[in-house]
Amino acid sequence: MQRLRDVLGEGVATVCRRAGITADELRYAFFGLPAYGEVRSAVPSINAAVRAALGHDRFGCDNDMVCGWAGSLGGADGINVISGTGSMTYGERAGARARVGGWGEIIGDEGSAYWIGVRGLRAFSQMSDGRRPPGPLLDLLRDRLHLEADLDLVDLVLHRWQGARGKVAALAPVVVDAARAGDPCAAKIAADAGRELAALVEATRRRLGYRDGEPVPVSYSGGVFSAVEVRDAFTKALAGSAADYRISAPLYPPVVGGALYAARLAGTPLDDRARTDLRGAVLEG
């Protein structure tokens, strides 16, 4: 908790200094924090840390999924799916809110970079053993991890990395590269990831009460969507649904989404002209 207080204090001070204002001049602030709300007993302490960093009570806090949604859809009703190290969806419709996924790498996070990385490692072991025909993934992971012997993977991942979530997730691009090099196993992993992410969206649609055939705005955020193989499988899976999904690229990054959400909570949401100007500024930046 002390580390959180330090990070928030330094972050608020840096942002205000760059903007040429003081924290007291902020009409409202929104903090999208990873895992916020997942440990309910910690929420009062986190809120207190935010209050101390700002020096006032004009703020809101929620999970960082809200920033992804507010940025990608500009705060409009619809669903945003996140696939970075982990995966989840968040959507709003007519005042209703719904979250699906985000259960962590042991329980869920289907379609995430970690999920892809784990399946890539599993395929590597099967190829090395001869349980699966070898493909480009085998040599790509050997090179990426500088393995002198395939079994060195056990020491690297379990002992030196200690199963670190970020390090395993960082292997997802290698799996995608293998798919592009013609590895059928890697291609299936990437396609399965897209289908898993589509399943998150489908569950969110049902929870928000969208009817079959009703237009559902959908966008996305997170590094996994930079892989066209995942994105294409995701789009294809949603196209086979009874819903009328309207998929679009993100309007703004999550950091801008946080600011948009703060304006909304303050009761002063940006009008259409301001959103257009902001969009232009983001593209120029």
C-alpha positions in Angstrom: 0.0 0.0 0.0 2.9 2.4 0.7 4.2 1.7 -2.8 0.8 2.6 -4.2 0.7 5.8 -2.3 4.1 6.7 -3.6 3.2 5.9 -7.2 0.0 7.9 -7.0 1.6 10.9 -5.4 4.4 11.0 -7.9 2.0 10.5 -10.8 -0.4 13.2 -9.8 2.5 15.6 -9.2 4.1 14.9 -12.6 0.9 15.2 -14.6 0.0 18.5 -12.9 3.5 19.9 -13.4 3.4 19.0 -17.1 -0.1 20.6 -17.4 1.1 23.7 -15.6 -1.6 23.4 -12.9 -2.0 22.3 -9.3 -4.0 19.3 -8.2 -6.4 21.6 -6.4 -7.3 23.2 -9.8 -8.5 19.8 -11.1 -12.3 19.9 -11.3 -12.4 16.1 -11.3 -10.1 13.1 -11.7 -10.6 9.5 -12.5 -8.2 6.7 -11.6 -8.4 3.5 -13.5 -6.4 1.1 -11.4 -5.6 -2.6 -12.2 -7.5 -5.0 -10.0 -9.5 -2.2 -8.4 -12.6 -3.8 -6.7 -11.3 -7.3 -6.9 -10.2 -7.2 -3.2 -13.1 -5.4 -1.6 -11.3 -5.0 1.7 -8.6 -3.0 0.0 -10.9 -0.4 -1.6 -11.1 2.0 1.3 -7.3 2.1 1.6 -6.9 2.6 -2.1 -9.4 5.5 -2.1 -7.6 7.0 0.8 -4.3 6.8 -1.1 -5.9 8.6 -4.1 -7.4 11.2 -1.8 -4.0 11.9 -0.2 -2.3 12.2 -3.7 -5.0 14.7 -4.9 -5.6 16.6 -1.7 -9.4 16.6 -2.3 -12.4 14.4 -2.9 -13.2 15.3 -6.4 -12.3 11.9 -7.9 -13.6 8.5 -8.9 -11.9 5.2 -8.9 -12.6 2.0 -10.8 -10.8 -0.8 -12.6 -8.7 0.2 -15.6 -11.1 -1.6 -17.9 -13.3 1.5 -17.6 -10.5 3.6 -19.2 -10.2 1.1 -22.1 -14.0 1.2 -22.7 -14.3 5.0 -22.4 -11.4 5.5 -24.7 -12.2 3.0 -27.4 -15.9 3.9 -27.7 -15.6 7.6 -26.6 -17.8 6.9 -23.6 -20.8 5.7 -25.8 -22.8 2.6 -25.0 -21.2 -0.6 -26.2 -18.6 -3.2 -25.3 -14.8 -3.0 -25.1 -12.7 -6.1 -25.0 -9.2 -6.0 -23.5 -6.4 -8.4 -24.4 -3.0 -7.5 -23.0 -1.2 -9.6 -20.4 -4.7 -10.5 -19.2 -8.1 -10.4 -20.8 -11.6 -9.1 -19.9 -14.5 -7.1 -21.3 -16.4 -4.2 -20.0 -19.6 -2.6 -21.4 -22.3 -0.1 -20.6 -25.8 0.2 -22.0 -28.6 2.5 -20.9 -27.0 2.9 -17.5 -26.3 -0.8 -17.0 -22.7 -2.0 -16.6 -21.2 -5.4 -17.1 -17.8 -7.0 -16.7 -16.8 -10.4 -18.0 -13.5 -12.2 -17.5 -10.5 -10.8 -15.7 -10.2 -13.7 -13.4 -6.4 -13.9 -13.6 -4.0 -16.3 -15.3 -4.7 -19.3 -13.1 -8.5 -19.2 -13.3 -9.1 -17.5 -16.7 -7.6 -14.7 -18.9 -8.6 -16.6 -22.0 -7.3 -15.1 -25.2 -4.7 -13.0 -23.4 -1.0 -12.7 -24.2 -0.3 -14.9 -21.1 -2.8 -17.5 -22.3 -1.1 -17.5 -25.8 2.4 -17.7 -24.2 1.5 -20.7 -22.0 0.0 -22.6 -25.0 3.1 -21.7 -27.0 5.3 -23.2 -24.3 3.1 -26.3 -24.1 3.3 -26.8 -27.9 7.1 -26.3 -27.7 7.4 -29.1 -25.1 5.2 -31.4 -27.3 7.3 -30.7 -30.4 10.5 -31.3 -28.6 9.3 -34.6 -27.2 8.0 -35.8 -30.6 4.4 -35.8 -29.4 3.6 -33.2 -32.0 5.2 -32.6 -35.4 7.9 -29.9 -35.2 7.0 -26.5 -36.7 8.7 -23.1 -36.9 7.6 -22.4 -33.3 10.3 -24.8 -32.1 13.3 -22.9 -33.5 11.7 -19.5 -32.9 11.4 -20.1 -29.2 14.8 -21.7 -29.0 16.3 -18.6 -30.5 14.1 -16.2 -28.4 15.0 -17.9 -25.1 18.6 -18.7 -26.0 18.2 -22.4 -25.1 21.2 -24.5 -25.4 19.1 -27.6 -24.7 15.3 -27.8 -24.9 14.9 -29.0 -21.3 16.6 -25.7 -20.2 13.1 -24.3 -20.6 12.0 -25.8 -17.3 14.8 -24.0 -15.4 14.2 -20.7 -17.2 10.4 -20.5 -16.8 9.8 -22.2 -13.5 13.0 -21.3 -11.5 14.6 -18.1 -13.0 11.3 -16.5 -14.1 9.3 -18.2 -11.3 6.5 -18.3 -13.8 6.4 -14.5 -14.0 3.2 -13.4 -15.7 4.7 -10.6 -17.8 7.6 -12.7 -19.1 5.3 -15.5 -20.2 3.0 -13.0 -21.8 5.9 -11.5 -23.7 6.2 -14.8 -25.7 2.9 -14.2 -27.4 4.5 -12.3 -30.3 6.8 -15.3 -30.9 3.7 -17.6 -31.2 2.2 -15.1 -33.7 5.5 -15.0 -35.7 5.4 -18.8 -35.8 1.9 -18.7 -37.2 3.0 -16.3 -39.9 5.8 -18.7 -40.7 3.4 -21.5 -41.4 3.2 -23.3 -38.1 -0.3 -24.9 -37.9 -0.2 -25.3 -34.1 0.7 -21.6 -33.6 -1.9 -20.6 -36.1 -4.5 -22.5 -34.1 -3.4 -20.9 -30.8 -3.8 -17.4 -32.4 -7.2 -18.3 -33.9 -8.4 -19.8 -30.6 -7.4 -16.7 -28.8 -9.6 -14.6 -31.1 -12.5 -17.0 -30.5 -12.1 -16.9 -26.7 -12.2 -13.1 -26.8 -15.3 -13.2 -28.9 -16.9 -15.4 -26.3 -16.2 -12.7 -23.7 -18.0 -10.2 -25.8 -21.0 -12.5 -26.4 -21.4 -13.0 -22.6 -21.2 -9.3 -22.0 -23.9 -8.6 -24.7 -26.3 -11.0 -22.9 -25.6 -9.5 -19.5 -26.3 -6.0 -20.9 -29.6 -7.1 -22.3 -28.9 -6.6 -26.0 -31.4 -8.4 -28.1 -30.6 -10.6 -31.1 -30.2 -8.5 -34.2 -29.8 -5.3 -32.2 -26.7 -3.2 -33.2 -23.9 -3.7 -30.6 -20.9 -1.3 -30.8 -17.7 -3.2 -30.1 -14.1 -2.0 -29.8 -10.9 -3.3 -28.4 -7.7 -2.4 -26.6 -4.5 -4.2 -25.6 -1.4 -5.4 -27.5 -2.8 -8.8 -28.5 -5.1 -7.1 -31.0 -2.1 -5.8 -32.9 -1.9 -9.4 -34.3 -4.1 -9.6 -37.4 -4.4 -13.4 -36.9 -6.1 -12.9 -33.6 -8.2 -9.9 -34.7 -9.5 -11.7 -37.8 -10.5 -14.8 -35.8 -12.2 -12.5 -33.3 -14.1 -10.7 -36.1 -15.1 -13.9 -37.8 -16.4 -15.4 -34.6 -18.6 -12.4 -33.8 -19.9 -12.3 -37.4 -21.4 -15.8 -36.8 -23.4 -14.5 -33.8 -27.1 -13.7 -33.8 -26.1 -10.1 -32.8 -25.4 -7.3 -35.1 -21.9 -6.4 -33.9 -20.5 -3.1 -35.2 -16.7 -3.5 -34.6 -14.5 -0.4 -34.8 -10.9 0.5 -34.0 -10.4 2.5 -30.8 -11.2 6.2 -30.9 -8.8 7.1 -28.2 -6.2 5.3 -26.1 -7.2 4.3 -22.5 -5.3 7.2 -20.9 -7.6 9.6 -22.8 -10.5 7.4 -21.8 -9.7 8.1 -18.2 -10.0 11.9 -18.8 -13.3 11.5 -20.7 -14.7 9.5 -17.9 -13.6 12.1 -15.4 -15.5 14.7 -17.3 -18.5 12.6 -17.4 -18.5 11.9 -13.7 -18.0 15.7 -13.1 -21.3 16.3 -15.0 -19.5 18.1 -17.8 -19.0 15.5 -20.6 -17.3 16.7 -23.7 -19.6 17.7 -26.5 -19.2 16.5 -30.1 -17.0 19.4 -31.2 -14.7 18.9 -28.3 -14.5 15.1 -29.0 -13.6 15.9 -32.6 -10.9 18.3 -31.6 -9.5 15.8 -29.1 -9.5 13.1 -31.7 -7.4 15.3 -34.0 -5.0 16.1 -31.2 -4.6 12.4 -30.4 -3.9 11.6 -34.0 -1.4 14.4 -34.4 0.3 13.4 -31.2 
